[in-house]
Amino acid sequence: MTSTTSITSTTSTTVTAGSTEPRATLGHALHAEWTKLRTLRTTAYLVLFMVVVGSAYGGVFSWIDGTGYPSLLGSDRSAFDPTATALRGYAITQLAAGFLGVHVIASEYSTGMIRTSLTVVPRRGRLLAAKALVVTAVVLVAGVLSGFGGFFAGQQVLAANHAPHVALGDPQVLRAVLGTGLYLALVCLLGVGIGALTRAPVGAFALLAALTLIVPATAANLPGTAGRLVKEFWPSAAGSRVTAVVPLEDTLGPWAGLGVLAAFVALLLLAGFEAVRRRDP
C-alpha cells in the first residue's frame, strides 16, 4: 500500500509540473518573438524607413537617369533598365533590413536579455529559428511595399522626362518588384547570422554594411578579372540582379544571382547557429 501511494504521488507531481511548465513549442517561440518585435519602436521606424525611402529613392534615381537618358549612346541606351532604376532604393533600405536582423539577436546579448529568452525557450536552435522567421516575414512585407512604391514613383518620373518606362504587367517586371522584397529578406537573414556570430550590435552592423555596400561598391571598380568577379559573384551584387529586367554582360541571371546570396546567407546562419549552440549567453 505504501509503495502504491508513493508511485501515485510521484505521477501526480510529474503531471502537475508538466501542466504548469509546458514545453515551449516553435509556435510559442514565434508568438513571443512577434510580441517582442512589434512592441519595439525600432521596428516601426525601420519598417517605415524601408517603405518611404525605397519609394522616394525610386523617384530620385529615376529622375537622375531619366534626365540623362537623351545623352546616352547606343550601347548604353540598350542597357537602360527602367525597372532596375526605379528599384535602386534597395541599396539604402538594405541597411535598415540588415540592421533589424542584427538587432533581434545581438541586442539581447548586449543587454543580457538572452538569458531570459533561453529560460523560456531552452532549445537554442528553436529560439534562433523563431527570431529569424518573424523578423524576415516583417522585412519581406516591408520590402515588397518598398518595391512597389519605388516602381510606381520611378515610372511616373521616367514618363515625365520622356525616358523609357514600363508597366507592371510587362515581362519580368512583377518578378523584379517582388524580388526587391526577397532580396531585402535575405539581407535581413544575413544580419541575423552576423548578429548571432558577433553578439555585438555595432560590430555586426559595421560588418553587414561592409559586406552589402562598401565592398561591392569599391571592388567592382577594380580593373580586369577582379572587378568582373566581384560584380558577378559577390553575394549582395549577385543577389541584387533579381531587381533587374534587362540582362547585363558579366552578370548572373536574376534567380542564379539570388541563389548565390541565399547560399551565402545559409552558411552564415549555420555558423551563427553553431555559435549560439556552443557558447554561454
N, C-alpha and C positions, 0 to 999 in steps of 0.2 A: 504493500500500500504506500509506504514511504517513497519507494522508487518511482511508482506511477505518478504520485503527486509532484515529485521533483521534475520529471520529464514534462508534465503538463505546464508547470510553472515556467520552465525554460522556453518551451514553444511559444507560450503566451507573450513572454518578454521579447522574443525574436520577432513575432508578428507586430507587436506594438512598436518596436523600434523601426521595423520596416515601414510601417504606415506613417510614422511621424517624420521619418527621414528617407523619403523615396529617392531612388537613384535618379540623378539628373540626366534626362534624355537629350538628344540633339534638339528636339522641339523646345524643351525648357531652355536650353542654352541659346537657341535662336531668339526666343521671346525676350530673354534677359538682355542679350546684346542689342536687340532692336529698341528696347526701352532705354538703355543707356545712350545709344546713338541719337535717337530722336529728341532726347531731352538736353543734349549739348547745344549750346549756341553756336559753337564752331561748325557743327554740321549744317545748320541753316545758312550760315554765312558762306560756307564753301560751295554748297549747292547753288545758292543764289549767284555767287561769283561765276560758277561754270556756265549757267544759263545766260546771264546777262552779258558777260564778257565774250562768250562764244558767239552770241548773236551780234554784238557790237563790232567785234573784230571781223566778222564775216563781211560787214558793210565797209569797214576801213580797208581791208586788204583788196576787196573788190573795187573800191574807188581808186586805190593806187594802181592796180593792174589794169583797170578799165580805162583810166585816163592815159596810160602809157601804151595801150594797145595799138593806136594808129601808127606809132613809130616803130613797131616790131617788123622785122623782116620775115621772109618766107618760112624758114625753119622754126623760128620762134613762134610765129603765128600758128603753125600746125601743132605745136606743142602746148598752146594755150588751153588751159583746163578750167572752164568756168566753175565747175563743181568743186574742184580742189581749192581754187582760190577762195570761194565762199566758206569753205570748211576749215580754213587755215587757223582759225582761232584755237584749235586744239593745242597748238604749240604753247599757248599761255595756260589754257584751262587744265592741261595735263599736270601742271604743278599742283593745282588745287586737288585734283583727283588723287594724285600720289600722296599728298600730304594727309588726306583723310585716311588713306590706307595705313600710313605710318602711325598716325595719331591713335587709331583704335587699339594698337598693341603696345607701341613704345611708350605712350604716355602712362599706361598702367604700371609699367616697370619703373618709370621715373618717380611716380607718386607712391609706389608700394601697393596700389590697388590690386595688383595682380595676385597677391596673396588671398584676398577676399574672393576674387573670381575663381581661383583654383580650389578654394574651400567649397564653393558652391558647385563647380564643375571640375572634379578632380582629374578627369581624363583630359590631358593637355591637348591631344590631337582634336578631340571634340570641341574644346574651347576655341582653339585656333580656327577650326573649320567654321564654327558659328560666326566668329568675328569676320572672317573672310567673306562668307556668303552674304551676310547682312550688309556690310559696307559696299560690297561690289554691286549688289542689287540697287542700292541707292544711287551709286555713281552711274550705273548703266542707264537708269531712267533720266538722270540729270544730263548725261552725255548725249542721249538721243534728243532731248529737248534742246540742248545747245546746238546740235547738228541741224535740226530743223530751223531754229531761229537764225543761225548763221547763213543757211542756204537761202532762205526766203529774202533775208535782208540783202545778201550779196547779189542775188539775181536781179532784184529791183535796181540796185546801184549800177550793175553792168548794163542793164537795158537803158537806163537813163543816160549812160555815157556812150551809147550806140556800140557797145562791145558785144562779142558773142555771149549769149546766155542760154540757159537750158530750163526745161520744165521737170518737175518731179517724176513725171511719167516717162521721160526719155530713158533709153537703155542705160543700165548700170547706175543711174543717178540715185535711186532709192537705196540701193546697196551701199553706196558711198556715204549717204547721210546716216543710215543705221550703223555703218561701220565706224562712224565717229564715236558712237556710244560704246561699241565693242572695244575700240582702241583705248578709250579712257578707262573702261572697266579693267582691262588688262594692266594698265599703268597703276591703277588703284591696288590690284593684287600684287604688283611689283613692290609697292610701298609697304604692304603687309609683310611680304617676305623680308624686305630690308629692315623693317622695324623689329621683326622677330629676331633677326640676326644681331643687330646692333644694340637694341634696347635703349637707345639714346635718340630722342626725337630730333634734336638739332643735327646731329651727325648723320642720322638716317635721311633727313630731308636734303642735306647737302649732297649725299651720295646719290640720291634719287635725281636731283637736278643735274648732276654731272652725267649720269647715265642717259637721261632722256633729252637733255637740252644742250649742255655745254659741249660734250664730246662729239656728238654728231654734227653740231653747227660748226665746230672748228676743224675737226678731222676730215670732213667731207671736202674741204677746200685743199686738201693735200694733193699734190700732183701725181699723175700716173696711177699705178695699181692700188696704192694705199687708199687714195681718195675714192676710187671706184668700189673697193671692197667695203669701206665704211658706209658709203651711200647705199649699197645693195644689201649688206648683211648685218649691219649694226642693228640690234633688236628694235629700238624705237624708230629708226629710219625705215627699216623694212616694214614694221607694223603700220606705219602711217600711210603706206601705199593703199591701204583699204579705203582711204578717203578720196582717192583719185579715180578718174574715169579714163582719161587719156593716157595710154601706156608710154613710158619713157625708156630710152635705152639704158642699159646697165642697171636696171632695177628689176626686182621680183614682181610678179603679179600680185594683185590685192590679197588673195587668200594665202598664197605662199608666204608673202611678207608677214601677214598676221600670224601665220603658223610659226615663223621664226621667233616672233615676240612671245607667243604663247609658250613655246618650248623653253625659252629663257626664263620666263616667269615661273613655270612649273619647277625648274631646277632650283630657283631661289626659294620658292615656297617649301620644297622638300628640305633644303638646307635650314630654313627657318624653323620648320617643324622639329628637326633633329636638335637644333639648338635649344628650343623650348623644352623638349622632352628630357634632355640630358642635364640641364643645369638647374640650380635652385632659383626661386623667384628673385 
